[in-house]
Amino acid sequence: MYINNATVAVLGTEYDHKNKEKTINTHDFHFNDGIRAKDLAKFLEDLDENHRFHGTVLVSVTIDTRKY
């Protein structure tokens, strides 16, 4: 499957001077010129090998077929 546009965002937690928790975007990866699903899966595997995630990993996928 060819994916026309994909974005991967890595969210993290930051604390202010009052120790208040705040969600921040630590990394953004944009595939605006498209990517094959197999290559995106490989990218996610490489990301996992190089960055250890703690907590919950959420993934959202939207397949929009209306523009055919």
C-alpha positions as CSV (number, residue, x, y, z in Angstrom):
1,M,0.0,0.0,0.0
2,Y,1.2,3.5,-0.8
3,I,0.5,6.2,1.7
4,N,0.4,9.7,0.2
5,N,1.0,11.6,3.4
6,A,2.0,10.4,6.9
7,T,3.1,12.1,10.1
8,V,4.6,10.5,13.2
9,A,4.7,12.6,16.4
10,V,6.5,11.5,19.5
11,L,5.0,13.1,22.6
12,G,6.7,13.5,26.0
13,T,6.2,15.0,29.4
14,E,7.8,18.2,30.6
15,Y,7.5,19.8,34.0
16,D,7.4,23.5,34.8
17,H,9.0,25.2,37.8
18,K,5.9,24.4,39.9
19,N,6.2,20.7,39.0
20,K,3.1,20.9,36.8
21,E,3.0,18.3,34.1
22,K,2.7,19.4,30.4
23,T,2.6,17.3,27.3
24,I,5.1,18.4,24.6
25,N,5.9,17.2,21.1
26,T,9.5,16.0,21.2
27,H,9.9,14.8,17.6
28,D,7.9,15.2,14.4
29,F,8.5,13.1,11.2
30,H,6.6,14.1,8.1
31,F,6.4,12.0,4.9
32,N,4.7,14.6,2.7
33,D,6.0,13.1,-0.5
34,G,4.5,9.7,0.3
35,I,5.9,6.4,1.7
36,R,5.1,2.7,1.2
37,A,3.5,1.0,4.1
38,K,6.4,-1.5,4.4
39,D,8.9,1.4,4.6
40,L,6.8,3.1,7.3
41,A,6.7,-0.1,9.3
42,K,10.5,-0.3,9.0
43,F,10.8,3.3,10.1
44,L,8.7,2.6,13.2
45,E,10.8,-0.5,14.0
46,D,14.0,1.6,13.7
47,L,12.4,4.3,15.9
48,D,11.6,1.7,18.6
49,E,15.2,0.3,18.5
50,N,16.7,3.8,18.9
51,H,14.3,5.3,21.4
52,R,13.0,3.5,24.4
53,F,9.4,4.4,25.1
54,H,7.9,4.2,28.6
55,G,4.1,4.2,29.1
56,T,1.5,3.8,26.5
57,V,2.1,3.9,22.8
58,L,-0.9,5.2,20.8
59,V,-1.2,4.9,17.0
60,S,-3.9,6.4,14.9
61,V,-4.4,5.5,11.2
62,T,-6.9,7.1,8.8
63,I,-7.6,5.6,5.4
64,D,-9.5,8.2,3.3
65,T,-10.9,6.7,0.1
66,R,-13.2,9.6,-0.8
67,K,-10.7,11.3,-3.1
68,Y,-10.7,8.7,-5.9
